[in-house]
Amino acid sequence: MYFGVDIEPYGDDYPGQFLQADLISPFTSQHRDSSETNLPFSGTIADVAWVSWPCTAYSSLSATHYGSKEAALEENPRIPDAFREWLLDHHAHYVIENVEGASRVGDLDANCRVNGLAFGEPYSMTRHFETTFDVPDAYIQGNPDLAIDTRGDQSVKELAEAKGVPDSWSGRKQDVRSAIPWQYVWWILGHCPAIEIPIPKTKNRSVAEWGDGVGHYLRYPTDRLGGTDHTPEDELSSGPRGEVR
């Protein structure tokens, strides 16, 4: 079973279950007094979480829009350690994806970079990944035939076809440009020890049952545990609600 979470209502497009919720505000400096107890999945541990944190703080375009790189970082949510700790308390493993700028400023501890050219695609679209498991790069340098240009009124038809996004997205240029290609997802998750892919779509279960069936997986390596109370030797139970034992 899998499902997605976003502050925007993407339920009609998401292929699995979808929950509309805000996972960011409680961890940002502007809202640190917010209660984290209202976050979804309390008491549940999943096999793996994939996080595409908003890239506005790190995008090269944001420096122009806000007047400087520093202003862009100041005005937009950055990836905090508190969020990593929450991920580690509720997931056997995690993946945090973002643009190269997040690594340059030190907010993303990326251990893998991926681009489309490595899979024979006509675009580059380099993305960096911070994961709790080892993943080799899938990246090669080169000149892509298809540029991803967000500055102008670029037609996204060719890009949509190359990425394989749904036809219904044809009028949503930003969604087409920012969509993570399926090859990136399979490459990253294919190296995760907590799951096996390809994963066939199964009958959806409720969020309340999400903790059932979690395997016995070990957290590792040591230097990616952040400030969580768990240790690399902690085993995640497959018991009710994903209890840690």
Disulfide bonds with the S-S distance in Angstrom:
none
